[in-house]
Amino acid sequence: MKILATALPDVLLIEPKVFGDARGFFFESWNRRSFTTLGIEADFVQDNHSRSQQNVLRGLHYQIRQPQGKLVRVIAGEIFDVAVDLRRNSPAFGQWTGFALSAENRRMAWIPPGFAHGFCVTSESAEVLYKTTDYWLPDAERTLQWDDPQLAIPWPLSGAPVLSAKDAAGLPLAQCDAFA
């Protein structure tokens, strides 16, 4: 496996070693021993799978209690994936990083606890799988405003975003709950 740096040192892009032949391909998407050698010590408790159409924007989500680390990958299509540092004591507080994840590039993203996470679908549709280090806790879930001018994330949308009511009502960084 190969680690690719992002604009935020704690958010990692992981390029797995892919073995391909005439039959197709194979790669390990999770191996505790291999990831530990990369500095990712995670105990995953939940797997999530979403399918979305182009211009669907999900996020920016986080849990103020029971924060979740996430290992994100795409098995069909392509997304623009974003992580925002919400740790007030971090030198990168309020900064974001974004990158393309796709079935084609097979890259995975490690988003540690303390970050808001979201993505928009840039292909006709996309299927996203992600493992979490803690369980979903609805009353602790928060949404950071996806289009907060302070963040100025240049989402690569090809039209108006398709949002849930929860995502449309996200709070700007200046008003959101953050981590100590």
N, C-alpha and C positions, 0 to 999 in steps of 0.2 A: 504494500500500500504506500501511497505517496500523499504527503500533506501539501496542500497549496495554501499560501497565505491569503488572508483577506484584509480589508482595511481595519478590522478589529482583531487584535491578536488572539482573543479567546474564542472567536468564531472560526472554525476550520472547514476547509473544503477537503474532502477525502477522495482520492482517485484510487479505486481498487485495482488490484492486478486481475485482469480479465484474461481468461484462457478460452480461445476460440478455435474452432475447426469447422469442417464441413457440416457438422451436426448443429452448430449454433455456438453458444458461449456458456461459460460458468464463471462465477466469482463469489467470494464470501462477502455478504453484505453486513454480517456481524460476526465477530470472533472476539470474545472478551480478552483473550491473551494478546492478540494482535493490536487491538485498540488500546489496551493498557500500555503497550510499548510506545504508542503514539501520544501518551499522556491523557487519554480519555478513559477515566475510571467511572463507568456508569452501570447502574443496576436497573435495567429496563423492566417496567411493570405493565406496560400497556402498548399495544400496537394499534395504530389508526390508519384508515384507508379512505381517501376521498377521491371523487371523480367530479370534475368541473368542466364547464364549457369555456371557450375563449372569452376573455375580459372579465371572468369571475375573479374578484379580489377577496381573499379571505385574510382577515387580520386588521390590525396587528394585535395578536392575542398574547396574554400572559396570565399567570396566577400569582396574586400577591402573597398568598399562603400556599404552601406546598408547591413552590416554583418547579417547573418542569424543564429538564434538559431534553433536547429533541435531536434525534438522528433522522434526517429527512432525505428521501430519495424519490425519484420519479420513475415509474415503470411504463408509462405511456405518455407521449407528448412532451411539452416543455413548459416550464414556469420561470418567472423571475422571483427569486426567493430573497427575503429581506429579514435582517435581524437588527434590533435597536437596543443599545445598552441602556438599561434602566437601573443600574446600580449607582446610587448617588455618590458613593465613595470612590467610584472608578474614574480615572482620568479621561475615559472615553464616554462618560455619561452623556446621553442625548445624541450620540453619534450612531450612524447606521452603516451597514454594508449590504450590498446586494450582488447577486450573481445568477447566472442561468444554470438550472438543473434540468436535465432531460433524460429520457430513456436512451437516447443516442450517446450522450457523454458519460452516462452511468456514474456521475459524481454524486457524492453524498455530502450533506452539510451537518456539522455538529454545532448546535445552538445550545450553549450552556444555560443553566438556571440563571435568572436575573435579566433575561433579554425578552423583549417582545418579538414575536415572530409572525410573519405573514407572507403571502405570495399572490401573484396574479398569473393567470393562465395566458401564455402567449401563442400557443398552438390552437388548433381547432377544438381540442379537448385535452385534458391531462388527468392522469391518475397518480396520486401522491400517497406514499406510505411513510409513516413516521412512528418511531418508537419514542416513548416518553419515560422519564425516570420517576415520575410520580403520577398518581391517578388524577383524573379530571375532578375538580372540585368546583361545581357551578357557582357557589356563593363567593368564591375567591377569584373567579375569572374577571379579568379586566380587558378593555379594548382601548388601545392607543389610536388616536385619529390617524387614519391612513394617509390623509392629505394635509397634515399639519404643516403650515408654511415654515415653521421653525425647523422641521426635518427636511423639507424640500426634496422628497424622494421622487426621482423622475420615473414613475411607473411606466413601463412600455406598453401602454394600452392602445388598442386600435379603435377606440370608441369609448363611450361612457362605461365606467366600471359597473359590474353587476354585484351588488352588495346585499348582505343580510341586514335586517333592521338593526341588529346589535352592532354590526360593523359601521353602519352609517351614523350611529350615535356615539362613536368613539370620542374620547376626550383628548384635547391637545396635551403635549408634553408638559406644559406649564401647570396643568391641572390634574394630571394623572397621578395615581398612587405609584410610588417607586420603591425600590429596595434600599435599605440602609447601607 
